[in-house]
Amino acid sequence: MSMVPRGRLALIVLLILIAVVGCLPSAVAQSEKLGLLRIARVDYPVQVPRSYSFTVKINVEYAFRDYFEIQAAVYEGSRGILGHPLWTGETERLFEVGERNYEVPLESPSVEKQWTLTCYVFYRDASGLSYFPDNERGPGFAEMSIKVADNAKLTLRTPHGNMPVYVDGSPYSTDRDGLFVRELKVLTEHRIAAPANVSISEGWRAIFRGWNGTDPTNPKILLITRDLALTIDFREEYYLDVASDFVEVKGVGWYPSGAVANFSAPSFAPSGGWEGFLGVRWKFLGWSGDVDSVSVNESIVMDRPHRVVANWASDYEQLFYLIIAVAVVVSVASVLLVRRRVVQGGPPETVAPSARTFCMFCGSDIDSDARFCSKCGKAQVS
């Protein structure tokens, strides 16, 4: 093997350096004219069935100071793997600032898997097709991960176990952990519903509020496009039982968990039947049960079901006063009546005593006009 003289080798290296340095201004100038070229947005389904035709939408933004050729493409695999193109767009010559939109028709594989695709937008320069990998002028790529499967899982969560749920009108129930899982066909519509209220135990219920804390629609129509988990939100309520055997009281009913419930009773209330007509009434004595108080107005925090009892006693005070009043009225009326009769009748008449007649012979009382004595039988001679 012959050796290259040192002088000749140095000359070759010098010529190469001169050529490289001479190309640098051209490359820098071209880079300055090529401002940015990036994929701004990609719309694609998260899950599709097997062998299913669908569309991916790509939005590209560009800013050029000179005319440049660009080309969009979709490849199977992660970024940098360019061995399996699925779609290649037409070459376009663009200038200034603008955007381009592409609708890419694709078909999913015939087997179920997690399918990785990458979208690119290339520009052509002296070295061929390139793209910007950075975020300052790009990125000129976007990766997509699509699940290929015929079914998707619908998961419903409830705050308590064994709560009813409905799918397409059929009743189901969550498990003891409050979960319900069901596989449904992808890209099909289904109707799900939750009960308006659920009785958890005596005096404790749950009222439907919405799905995932935002959507109050019930029932709800869903288009299944992927695995979906929904939390059914309920507002828990507790019942306040305000018991009273004789008098109507206020405050009984359902209250949200943590609310302050106010309840009350009158100080006095009329008794029923003839006793009430005569003035007998009920007198409030106080509360018992979950609240011990003598105040007619009370409150309690509804952290669980509660029960309070109003206690009463018969009050005869008004009847006592009524009897006294009636007695006084009767007495006064009697006195007035007697006085009125005396005034209307005048002084009483004087009755002269009647003369008495005696038998002339035996001295017995006889009528004044008798001719014989009824005792001795002798004639009375005047």
Secondary structure, 3 states (H helix, E strand, C coil): CCCCCHHHHHHHHHHHHHHHHHHHHHHHHHHHHEEEEEEEEEECCCEECCCCEEEEEEEEEEEEEEEEEEEEEEEECCCCCCCCEEEECCCEEEEEEEEEEEEEEEECCCCCEEEEEEEEEEEEECCEEECCCCCCCCCCEEEEEEEECCEEEEEEECCCCCCEEEECCEEEECCCCCEEEEEEECCCEEEEECCCEEEEECCEEEEEEEECCCECCCCEEEECCCCEEEEEEEEEEEEEEEECCCCCCECCEEEECCCEEEEECCCEEECCHHHHHCCCEEEEEEEEECCCECCCEEEEECCCCEEEEEEEEEECHHHHHHHHHHHHHHHHHHHHHHHHHHHHHCCCCCCCCCCCEECCCCCCEECCCCCECCCCCCECCC
